[in-house]
Amino acid sequence: METIDDVGEFGLIARVQARLPLTSPDTLVPAGDDAAVLAAPDGRLAVSSDVLLEGRHFRRDWSGPRDIGHKAAAQNFSDIAAMGGVPTSLLLSMVLPGDLPVAWVEEFAEGVAAECAPLGVIVAGGDMVRGDLITISVTVLGTLEGRPPVLRSGARPGDTVAVAGRLGWSAAGLEMLQSGEEIGREPGDGAAQAKGGATEAQPEDSSAPQPADYLAAHLRPSPPYAAGPEAARAGATAMLDVSDGLLADLRHLAVASGVAVDVDSTRLALAPGPRLDQMLTGGEDHALVATFAPDAALPAGWRPIGTVHEGGASVTVDGKPWNGPGGFSHFGHSE
């Protein structure tokens, strides 16, 4: 089996570049020089960056390389959408063991490319170095298309809290993997049913999800990218991506806006789906949550789940503090 050590750094770069989108109408100088040169028609750039560490954010015995490629791009694209923007390009840097099969890196690049394709996103550059654990760093650039950015700090008392996309599906899939539940999937083969790159807002399905649906949602999230710009055009007062769990991320919004937020659990459970605790605290679905003026018409795909009130940076469920586990935190305590 051919490894990275067999082909070397520049041989590997050539293999990866052959699988990635490298140019667009806004690409003045593509990857290949010391730096790419990109046009910024809006005059501004929205920028977001994330790191995925093997053993922390993914496991190779659970996720195939294409899954990891989709996920690395999707979680960053979702952050741009949460500002009301549209992703346009990304920078991809990787730390890779020398004995890693070249085929793994090629399939990873194909996953990144597949997530980029529906949005027209290009890969403008990056870096590759040798290390003991696979580490992936993605920085995404996006355009606001002339609109003001939608911040976390704009929510006001009386606003409606609404969600676009799924909640709790990824947490349900992770729970299945952690329990070793068998659902007809070979270890490490990825999610055959997953469809990355979804660009439309996804309301909860009226039919009951199957275990494979939850698994696919965890391995290859499908954020509702188009819902971010649609919310911005509809006058969303605040917005953010749900990456660490609905309650944890709503707390970020509540702190930034200086308000209290109450979630109506009955609105979360309108359709068959995950348990309530998974919907409230599960991360990595990359749904979008936003606030809208009380008289605003919600765009298609957005559904109301709560209300903003006067108060001191708090989040409640049905008017009461949530006593279950909080959302994810990288440094050891629930948010």
Summary of the structure (lengths in Angstrom):
residues: 335
radius of gyration: 19.9
end to end distance: 44.1
largest distance: 62.4
contacts: 1198
relative contact order: 0.17
helix: 30%
strand: 24%
